[in-house]
Amino acid sequence: MNGNYSNYDWCYFVIDPPGNGTVGLTFTSFSTPNSSDRVWIYDGVGTGGTFIGSYWGSTLPNAGSAISSTSGAITVYFYAN
């Protein structure tokens, strides 16, 4: 998302390149207004994958280091309350 969203907006992105290699996701900027607006990251396709973490506020997820999946895919889910 680009920072412009409304209450109760939600979206998800699946990063699933061809092959079964490790997928890395790095945040270079991150900001949500409060703990009710969150980003959840899962290892795999969809929210049924292994939960990696939940992030909110202005601290870069994983301290700005790459978040890695072992399944070959990462799902990023966002919800604004």
C-alpha positions as CSV (number, residue, x, y, z in Angstrom):
1,M,0.0,0.0,0.0
2,N,1.1,3.6,-0.5
3,G,0.2,5.0,2.9
4,N,-3.3,6.1,1.9
5,Y,-5.9,3.8,3.3
6,S,-9.1,3.9,5.2
7,N,-10.4,2.2,8.3
8,Y,-11.1,-1.5,7.8
9,D,-9.1,-1.7,4.6
10,W,-7.2,-4.9,4.1
11,C,-5.1,-6.5,1.4
12,Y,-2.6,-9.2,0.9
13,F,0.3,-9.9,-1.5
14,V,1.7,-13.3,-2.3
15,I,5.3,-13.3,-3.5
16,D,5.8,-16.7,-5.2
17,P,8.5,-16.7,-7.8
18,P,9.1,-19.8,-10.0
19,G,11.1,-22.6,-8.3
20,N,11.3,-23.5,-4.6
21,G,14.2,-21.3,-3.5
22,T,14.2,-19.1,-0.4
23,V,12.3,-15.8,-0.8
24,G,13.5,-12.7,1.0
25,L,11.5,-9.6,1.8
26,T,13.2,-6.4,3.1
27,F,11.3,-3.3,4.2
28,T,13.1,0.1,3.6
29,S,10.3,2.1,5.0
30,F,7.4,1.2,7.3
31,S,4.8,3.2,9.3
32,T,1.3,2.4,10.6
33,P,-0.5,4.9,12.9
34,N,-1.2,2.5,15.8
35,S,-1.2,-1.1,17.0
36,S,-4.6,-1.7,15.4
37,D,-3.1,-1.3,11.9
38,R,-0.9,-4.3,11.3
39,V,1.1,-6.3,8.8
40,W,1.3,-10.1,9.2
41,I,3.8,-12.1,7.3
42,Y,3.5,-15.8,6.6
43,D,6.0,-18.4,5.1
44,G,4.0,-19.9,2.2
45,V,1.0,-19.1,0.0
46,G,-1.9,-17.6,2.0
47,T,-2.4,-17.2,5.7
48,G,-2.4,-21.0,6.3
49,G,1.4,-20.8,5.9
50,T,3.7,-20.7,8.9
51,F,3.4,-17.4,10.8
52,I,6.6,-15.3,10.7
53,G,5.6,-12.1,12.5
54,S,3.2,-9.2,13.1
55,Y,4.5,-5.7,12.7
56,W,3.1,-2.2,13.4
57,G,4.4,1.3,14.3
58,S,7.4,2.8,12.7
59,T,10.1,0.2,13.4
60,L,11.3,-1.6,10.3
61,P,10.2,-5.3,10.4
62,N,13.1,-7.5,11.3
63,A,15.2,-4.4,12.0
64,G,15.4,-3.8,8.3
65,S,17.1,-7.2,7.6
66,A,15.5,-9.6,5.1
67,I,12.6,-11.7,6.3
68,S,13.2,-15.1,4.7
69,S,10.8,-18.0,3.8
70,T,11.8,-21.6,3.4
71,S,8.8,-22.6,1.4
72,G,9.6,-20.6,-1.7
73,A,6.8,-18.1,-1.1
74,I,5.8,-15.3,1.4
75,T,2.4,-13.8,2.0
76,V,2.0,-10.3,3.3
77,Y,-1.4,-9.4,4.9
78,F,-2.4,-5.9,5.9
79,Y,-5.4,-4.8,8.0
80,A,-6.4,-1.3,9.1
81,N,-8.8,-1.0,12.0
